[in-house]
Amino acid sequence: MKLMPFLFIYLCFFLNLTPAKAQAQSFNKWSIEANAGFGKPISPFRPNYFSSNKNTYFAFNKINHFDVGTRYMFSAYFGIRMGLTYVSITNASGSGSKTFENELYKIDFQGVINMGHMLNFNEFTSRLGLLAHLGPQISRLKIKEGVYAGKMDSDGGFIIGITPQFKITNRIVLNADFSYTGNFRQHLNWDGSEAADNKNLFGIINDLTLGFTYYLGKNKEHADWSWNDLAVIKTQKMLDYETKIQDLQKDTDKDGIPDYLDLEKNTSAGSIVDSKGRTVVVDKNSTKNNESIVSDTSNLTQKEKDFRSIFENENNELFFDFKQVNPNKESKKKIVAIISYMKKYPESNAVLHGYTDSRGGEEFNKRLGLRRSEKVKEIMVLYGIDPSRISLISDGIDKLLSEDKNDLESLVLARRVVIVLQ
């Protein structure tokens, strides 16, 4: 137990190392909470005194724990909490314990880590969260009856615990909590008696509670649910990329060759063109000749051939399983072709567009689409592509491909990242 102060110092140090990027977005930071449940003192006790059934470790007495608290989050990853707690400590009915009645008052000041963010809960849920907390506490044990009635025992120590969360609305969250409290140099047993041989006792009490948290502030979301590292932040640069991509997709004369490759942008309707959009005069009765012209690549540069190969083999589209952020097995092979192209032509850049199917909300799918693009970027960077050459855009739900939720094939095609090479 002597290690606990060092663990707290480590926690504070760790919190200060949390990425600063989490502060980039606006979110609510304050919250208040109220909880009720069970406080179960474990030790020390005199012989024949129990606060619960001595034969069942997880048995609790009646509801005897009440606490309120306020929390401030510096970022989506960490914050601080101050709480006030009252616990009524009595013998449990039917436990065989002798009668006693005491009261415990406690104030704590803790660091809080958003473990849901650390563990990427957003990859599989938008309503479940998890907090971890650790910090110092001071308490006072008031003896209500017996020889020491009226006596007060002031103690101090630490508290550590975890808090699962369920988001009901953007303002209200249902939370459970399990905490372990340790008192250093406790002078009285929990039953109110003095220790016979040693006044420097180590007191232990476990708390299990259920309650509600209410978020304060004018923003839509609280830090607990603001996935800042995955948020869609459309900078001017990204907007410029979107405009570029739209321009690249234009085909003014509808000849099948995009404008940026088309050397003849006013081809007559129905004309046969080569790979650069130039009209080719051929015998229209010769199917064989038409096929050879369409597939002719002799007048292309090597870079244009490599570029064309990427799209002909659909290596620019990577697909994902439902709610997954890692490309599926077949798609991982496609990334190799993109990486090879970008290494061969270091002046080239890539824009990664993340799409999802229509299952789930717009906001969740925006985050998921960007997370998929981020994962593809991680792989490309891992294999030597400079991250400055890769830009990310989350398009979210592909409504054209996933309107029919019963069409499984379309839903599969909608879950993808499209790589646009520039």
N, C-alpha and C positions, 0 to 999 in steps of 0.2 A: 504493500500500500504506500510505501514511501516514494514510489515512482510517480504517484498521481500528480504532484505539483509539476514535475518535469513534463508529464504528458500534456498538462494544460499549457505550459510554455511552448511546447512543440505545436500544439493546436494553433495558438496565436501566431506563431511564426509561419505555419502552413497557410493560414488564412491570408496573410500579407503577401504570399506568393501567388495568390489566385490571379489568373489573367485579367489585366485591366480592361480588355476588350468587352468584358461583361457589362461595363458601365456605359457602353455606347448608346443604349436605348433608354427611353423613358418608361418608368414603371413605378407603381406605388411601393413605398418602402416601409411604412408603418403598419402594424397590426396589433389588435388586442385579442385576448383569448381568456376563456373561463373553462375549467375542467373539474370533474368530480370523479371519485372512484375509491380505490382501496389503498391504504397505506399499511404495510405489514412490517413491523419491526422484527428483525431476525435475531439479533443479539446486541447487548448482553441482557440476560434475565437471571433472576434468582431461580433455584430449583423449584419446580411445581408452579411456575408462572408462565403463561403462554398468551400471545395475542391472537392465535389461531390454532386450529387443530394440529397438534405436534406431530401427528403421523402423516400429514399430507403437506408437502412442500409448497404446492401452488394454492393451498386453501387460504381464503381471505376472510376476514371478519366482515361486519356490516360496512356499508359505505361510510367512510370516516375521513376521506381526504378531499379537500377543496382548495383550489388554487386559482389565481388570476395572474396574468402577465402581460407585458407589452414587449414587442420585438421591433427592431429596426434593422433592415437589410442594407448594407453598404453596396452590394451588388447582387446579381442573381445567384451568386455562389455562397456568400457568407454574410453574417450579421451578428448582432448581440441581442440578448434577451435578459430582462429583469423580471423576477416573479416573486409573489408572496404566497405562502402555503400554510394551511392549518390542517393538522392531523389529530384526531381524537384517538388516544391509545388506551384501550381497555382489554380486559380478558374476554376471550371468545366464549359464547354460550356453548355448553356441551363439550368443551375441550378438557375439562378436569382441572383447569387453572384456578388458583385462588383469585379473589376479587381485587382489582386495582383500577384506577382511573387517572389518566394524566393527559396533558395537552402539549402538542409540539407546534411551535411557531417557527417559520423558516423564511429567510430571504435569500435569493440566489442571483448571481450575475454571471451569465454564461455566453460563450461563443457558440454560434450556430452555423453548421455547414449544410448546404442543400445537396444531400446525397443523390436526390433524384436527378439533378443536373449532372453531377459527377458520373453517374452510372447511365446517363442517356436514356432515362425513362421515356422521353418523347418518341423513341423509336417504336414503342409498342403501346403507349397509352397517353391520353391527354388529360386524365382525371386523377391519376394516382401519383403521389409524391412521397418523399421520405426525407426527414430532417434528422440530423445528429447534433447533440448538444453536450457541452462539457464546461464546467467552471466551478468557482468557489461558492460556498454557501455558509451562512452563519445561522444558528438555530438556538432556540431556548425551550427547554423542557420544563413545564410547570406541573408540580405534583398537586393533585386534587384531593387525595385522601390518604390516610395512614399516618405513620409516625412523622413523615417528612412533609405533611400537607402544608402547602403554601411556599415550599422551597422552590427556587428557580435554579436551573443548571444551564449555563451558557456554554455553547459548544461551537465548533467550526470544522469545516472539512470541504468535501467536494461532492458534486453531483454529476452523473453521466447518464445519458439515455438516448433513445431513438423515438421518433415521432412519425408514424405512418400517417399520410394525409389522403383524404378523398374530397375532391373539389365538387361542391354542390352548385355554386354559381361563381362568377368572377369576384364576388364579395365574401361569400361564406364557404368555409371549409370545415368538414368534420375531421377531427383528429383524435387519434389514440396516442398514448404515451406510456412507455415503460422506462422507469428511472431507477438507478441504484445510487443511494446516498451513503457516504461514509463520514463519520464524525471522528476527528482526532481528539484525544485527551478528554473523552466523555467521562464525567465524574459520577453519574448515577446510572443504574440499570433502567431499562425501559419501564419496569414495574414501579419505579420510584425509590428503590432501595440503594444504599451505598454498597460498593464492592467491599468484600471482607478483607482482601489482601492487596488490592491495587486500585487506586483511584484513577489511573490513566487507562481508561477503557477505550476500545474502538467500537463505536456504534454503527450498526448496519440497518438500513430500512429500505425496503423495496416498495415502489409505488406503481400502480397500474390504473390509468385514468382514461376517461373519454370526455370529449368536449368539443367546443366550436371556436374557430378563429374568424374574426371579422377584419377585413382589410380596409384601411383608411387611405384616402387620396383621390385625386381627380382622374387618374389614368385608368385605362380599361383593365389592365392586368397588374397583379402584384409580382414582385421579384420571384416569388416561389414558382411561378408558372411562365415567366418570361424567358424563353430560350434564346438569349441574346446572341450566343455564338452561332445560332442557326437562323436568326431573323433575316428577313429579306430587306436589305437596305439598298435601294436603287440610287446609286450615286450618278452624277452626271456622266461619268465614264461609261457606266453600264447602260444608261439610256442611249448614249452615242452608239454603243455596240448593237443595241436593239435596232436602231435606225439602219446601221450598216447591214445587219442580217436581212432586214426587210428588203433593202436595195439589192442585195445579192440574190434574193429569191425572185426578183422581178424577171419576167419574160415578156417584153413588150409585144413582140410579133407572134407569140405563141407557137414558136417553132421547136420547142423542147430544149432550147439552149439558153441558159440564163444570161441576162444582159452582160454580166461582167466577163463572159467568155465569148459573147456574140460579136463578131466583126461586121455583121450585116443585120442591123436591128429593124429593118423594114421588109423582111422576107414576105412574099405573097403567101396567102393561105394555101395550104396543101403542097407547098414546095418541099422538095427533098433537100436537106442541108447536110453539110459535113459537121465535124465536131466543133467547128468555130462559127457555126450558123450561116455559112456561105451557101448560096443556092448552087446546086449541082444539076446540070442538064444531063439527063439520062433517058434511056429508053424505058418508059414506064411499064412496058410489057415484060421487061426482064427482071423478074423477082430476084434472081440470083445476083444480078448486078447491084440492085438496090441494097440487098443485105450486105454486100461487100463494102459499099460506100458508107452505110451507117456505122459499120464496125471498123472502118478504116482509121487507124491511128498513126499512120506514117508521117503525117505533117505536124504531129504534136511534139513538144519538147519532152524531155525525160520527166521533168517535174509535173507537167500536165498529165502525162501517162500515169505517174504514181498517184497523183491527185484523183484522177478518174478511177483508178483501181480501188481506192478506198471506198468510193461510193457505189461502184458496181458490185462490190462484195459486201456491201452494207456493214462495213467495219466502223462506220460512224454512228451506229445505233446500238446501245447497250441496254439489255433488259434485266428486270429485277423481279424477284418473287414478292408476293404480297407483304407489304409493310417492311420489307427488307431494304437496307441501305447499301449492301454489297451486291455488285453485279452477279448474275448467275454464272455458272461454270462456263457455259459456251461464250458468254459475253466477255469474260475475262481474257479469253484468247484474242478477242478483237482489239483489245487495248494495245496489244503488241504492235499491230500494224500502225496505229496512230502514233505511238511512241517512236517507232522506226522512222516514220515519215518526218516527224518534227526534229529528230536528231539529224536526219539527212539534210533537212532544209531549216537551219537555225533561225532564219528570218521569219518563219511561219509562226502563227499564234493559233490558239484554239479557244472557242467559247463553248462552254458546256451548259446545255439546256436541260434542266431536270423536270420530268413530267411524272404524274401519278394517275391512277385510275380514279373514278368518281366516288369511291367508298371513303367515308370520313368527311370532316368539314373542310371548308376552304382554307382556313388558317393552318390547320394541321397538315394539310397536303402541300401548302406553300413551304412549310418547314421541311417536310419530307422530301419534296422535290429538290430543295437546295442541299439537304443533307446527302442525297444521292450524288449530286454534282460534286460536292466536297469530297466524297469518298473516291470518286474517279480521279479527281485532282490529286488526292493523297497518293494514289497508286502511280500516277504519271510522274509526280515529283520524286517518289521513291526510286524510280528508274531513271532519274537524271534530267528530267525536264524542269527548267527554271520556272518557279511558280509565277513569276511576273508575266510569263507567256500564256497563262491560263486564266480566263475569266469565267465567272459563274453567274448564271441566271436561273431563278426558279420560276417556271411557268405554271407550276401547280397542276391542277386537274386538266387533263386533255379531254375536253368536253366533246370533241368530234369523235374520238375513238371509244369513249366509255360512257356514252349516254345510256345505253342499255346494260343495266347491271347484271342481266342474266346471260349476256353474251360473253362467256369466259374468254374466248379467243381475243376479242377486242380489248378486254380488260388487261390481258397479258401484254398486248402490244402497246397499251397506254403507259405501262410502267416502264419508263425508259429514260436514258440520257442521250440526247442527240448532240454530237460533237460537230461544230461548224469550224472548219479550218480556214484560216485567212493568210 
